[in-house]
Amino acid sequence: MVGTRDLIYQEEVVKSLWLAFACRLPYQKSIIRIIDGEEVMHNLRFGHVKVQLPGMDTPLNMVVVRGISAKPMMLLTTLDIGNGEKDVWFVVQAYLKRWSAEETIRFIKQTYDLENIRVLKYARLQNMMALLLAVFYFAAVVLDQNKKLTIMTGHILKSAKRVFGIPDFKYYALGDGLSNIFSRFPGQLKMQAEIHHPQLSFGFG
């Protein structure tokens, strides 16, 4: 919500923004966002208050989050929220997943210089996008499923040397880590042939 909606709180009609500023925020967590390729840490405080919409009997909860911008973030939900932190944080995380979707699109455009690639036919553009999405699927899914690749990914992320740690959206860190490794070991990326299982060697030492 943007703060202009009327809500019913304790049988009185109040503006949602006023109620958000008055809401108790007993819980705290820190998150890391990637903004223009840079890590930004946000120290969040959050809580919730039980409300209703005027003219409706459906019980609602307004989850309030401070620490992202000057104005509180207000999320209106029909989900039942208890008194503990877990239920409130579930609602906050569910909404913040939207950032990951937006950041994924931005990451693909920036990292692979997508908007500067030129092809002559639409079919070639479709083929290029299929290859690009396959590459991103490997980084986003396959690297987390194979035990050997997960260990390799840990080394790559460590080489990224992030100040605030690795954020949930770790793909910028993966790119930086690979860049740092290749710059330290020029010419040492090679294919090690094993029976049935060829694999890449990154020269970790």
Secondary structure per residue as TSV (DSSP state, phi and psi in degrees):
chain	resnum	aa	ss	phi	psi
A	1	M	-	360.0	152.2
A	2	V	-	-91.6	-11.8
A	3	G	S	112.6	-5.5
A	4	T	-	-94.0	-10.5
A	5	R	-	-73.4	140.8
A	6	D	E	-80.8	138.2
A	7	L	E	-130.7	156.4
A	8	I	E	-101.9	120.5
A	9	Y	E	-129.9	120.1
A	10	Q	T	51.8	45.9
A	11	E	T	66.9	15.8
A	12	E	E	-120.8	147.0
A	13	V	E	-88.4	122.9
A	14	V	E	-136.2	158.0
A	15	K	E	-74.7	140.6
A	16	S	H	-61.9	-35.2
A	17	L	H	-67.6	-41.4
A	18	W	H	-61.3	-43.7
A	19	L	H	-65.2	-34.8
A	20	A	H	-65.0	-41.7
A	21	F	H	-67.7	-27.6
A	22	A	H	-89.1	-10.4
A	23	C	S	-69.7	138.5
A	24	R	-	-69.4	137.3
A	25	L	-	-124.2	80.5
A	26	P	-	-81.2	-11.2
A	27	Y	E	-109.5	151.5
A	28	Q	E	-138.5	141.1
A	29	K	E	-151.7	157.3
A	30	S	E	-114.3	138.8
A	31	I	E	-129.8	159.6
A	32	I	E	-118.4	124.4
A	33	R	E	-108.9	151.2
A	34	I	E	-100.2	113.9
A	35	I	E	-120.1	116.1
A	36	D	T	53.7	39.6
A	37	G	T	80.3	-0.6
A	38	E	E	-110.0	146.3
A	39	E	E	-79.9	129.4
A	40	V	E	-128.2	123.5
A	41	M	E	-92.0	136.2
A	42	H	E	-120.9	127.1
A	43	N	E	-95.3	107.3
A	44	L	E	-95.2	143.4
A	45	R	E	-121.7	136.2
A	46	F	E	-149.2	157.9
A	47	G	E	-166.6	-168.9
A	48	H	E	-151.2	163.6
A	49	V	E	-143.6	141.9
A	50	K	E	-82.9	130.3
A	51	V	E	-141.1	177.7
A	52	Q	B	-141.4	160.4
A	53	L	-	-89.4	143.0
A	54	P	T	-56.6	132.5
A	55	G	T	82.6	5.0
A	56	M	-	-130.2	144.8
A	57	D	-	-97.3	-4.5
A	58	T	-	-66.9	123.8
A	59	P	-	-70.9	135.6
A	60	L	E	-128.8	164.6
A	61	N	E	-125.4	134.4
A	62	M	E	-104.6	115.3
A	63	V	E	-90.7	131.1
A	64	V	E	-117.7	133.1
A	65	V	E	-128.5	127.3
A	66	R	E	-114.0	149.0
A	67	G	S	118.9	-5.9
A	68	I	S	-96.6	-41.9
A	69	S	S	-147.1	178.8
A	70	A	S	-63.8	-34.9
A	71	K	S	-92.5	137.1
A	72	P	-	-61.0	148.7
A	73	M	E	-85.6	129.9
A	74	M	E	-120.7	120.8
A	75	L	E	-120.7	119.8
A	76	L	E	-99.0	126.2
A	77	T	E	-139.5	150.4
A	78	T	-	-88.7	-5.5
A	79	L	S	-64.2	141.3
A	80	D	-	-76.4	127.5
A	81	I	-	-119.8	125.5
A	82	G	-	-81.5	-158.8
A	83	N	S	-91.4	-8.1
A	84	G	S	-89.4	171.0
A	85	E	H	-72.0	-32.3
A	86	K	H	-58.1	-46.4
A	87	D	H	-65.9	-39.8
A	88	V	H	-66.7	-44.4
A	89	W	H	-66.4	-30.5
A	90	F	H	-59.6	-43.4
A	91	V	H	-65.2	-43.7
A	92	V	H	-62.1	-46.9
A	93	Q	H	-62.5	-40.2
A	94	A	H	-59.7	-40.7
A	95	Y	H	-72.2	-38.6
A	96	L	H	-68.4	-15.8
A	97	K	H	-59.0	-25.1
A	98	R	H	-58.8	-36.7
A	99	W	H	-62.1	-39.8
A	100	S	H	-62.9	-39.8
A	101	A	H	-63.6	-44.9
A	102	E	H	-65.8	-40.2
A	103	E	H	-69.4	-32.2
A	104	T	H	-61.9	-44.9
A	105	I	H	-62.1	-44.3
A	106	R	H	-64.8	-40.5
A	107	F	H	-61.6	-46.6
A	108	I	H	-61.7	-41.6
A	109	K	H	-64.6	-46.2
A	110	Q	H	-76.5	-47.3
A	111	T	H	-67.4	-39.2
A	112	Y	T	-100.5	8.9
A	113	D	T	50.8	46.2
A	114	L	G	-59.4	-40.3
A	115	E	G	-75.7	-7.8
A	116	N	G	-102.3	2.6
A	117	I	-	-83.5	132.9
A	118	R	-	-116.5	129.6
A	119	V	-	-132.2	160.0
A	120	L	S	-94.8	-19.0
A	121	K	S	-132.3	150.6
A	122	Y	H	-63.8	-35.1
A	123	A	H	-61.8	-36.2
A	124	R	H	-68.7	-35.5
A	125	L	H	-64.0	-41.1
A	126	Q	H	-62.7	-42.5
A	127	N	H	-64.3	-41.2
A	128	M	H	-64.1	-41.5
A	129	M	H	-66.6	-35.1
A	130	A	H	-64.0	-42.9
A	131	L	H	-65.1	-41.5
A	132	L	H	-63.9	-43.4
A	133	L	H	-67.4	-32.2
A	134	A	H	-65.0	-40.2
A	135	V	H	-63.4	-44.6
A	136	F	H	-68.3	-35.3
A	137	Y	H	-60.6	-39.9
A	138	F	I	-61.4	-45.3
A	139	A	I	-69.0	-35.6
A	140	A	I	-88.0	-29.0
A	141	V	I	-119.6	-55.0
A	142	V	I	-62.7	-40.4
A	143	L	H	-62.4	-23.6
A	144	D	H	-93.6	-5.1
A	145	Q	H	-102.5	-31.6
A	146	N	S	-91.9	129.9
A	147	K	H	-62.3	-43.8
A	148	K	H	-64.3	-41.6
A	149	L	H	-68.9	-32.4
A	150	T	H	-64.0	-40.7
A	151	I	H	-63.1	-44.2
A	152	M	H	-61.0	-41.0
A	153	T	H	-61.7	-39.0
A	154	G	H	-59.8	-41.5
A	155	H	H	-64.4	-40.9
A	156	I	H	-64.1	-45.6
A	157	L	H	-64.1	-37.1
A	158	K	H	-63.1	-36.3
A	159	S	H	-70.7	-15.9
A	160	A	T	-70.7	-22.5
A	161	K	-	55.0	54.4
A	162	R	-	-75.2	135.7
A	163	V	S	-69.8	-44.3
A	164	F	S	-97.2	9.7
A	165	G	-	92.0	178.6
A	166	I	-	-89.3	122.5
A	167	P	-	-73.3	169.4
A	168	D	S	-58.8	-39.4
A	169	F	S	-87.5	91.5
A	170	K	-	-94.2	5.0
A	171	Y	H	-76.3	-28.6
A	172	Y	H	-64.1	-40.1
A	173	A	H	-65.1	-39.1
A	174	L	H	-60.2	-44.1
A	175	G	H	-63.2	-43.4
A	176	D	H	-66.1	-39.2
A	177	G	H	-63.2	-44.7
A	178	L	H	-61.7	-41.1
A	179	S	H	-61.6	-42.7
A	180	N	H	-65.5	-40.4
A	181	I	H	-64.5	-47.4
A	182	F	H	-66.2	-32.7
A	183	S	H	-72.9	-27.9
A	184	R	H	-81.8	-27.9
A	185	F	S	-124.6	64.2
A	186	P	T	-63.3	134.8
A	187	G	T	78.8	1.3
A	188	Q	-	-100.3	2.9
A	189	L	-	-77.5	118.7
A	190	K	E	-146.8	162.2
A	191	M	E	-95.3	122.2
A	192	Q	E	-95.6	116.8
A	193	A	-	-82.8	120.1
A	194	E	-	-121.0	157.3
A	195	I	S	-63.7	119.5
A	196	H	S	67.9	-13.1
A	197	H	-	-136.2	72.0
A	198	P	-	-66.7	144.6
A	199	Q	E	-146.3	160.7
A	200	L	E	-86.2	142.7
A	201	S	E	-111.1	125.7
A	202	F	-	-100.1	4.4
A	203	G	-	70.1	35.1
A	204	F	-	-69.3	140.8
A	205	G	-	-141.1	360.0
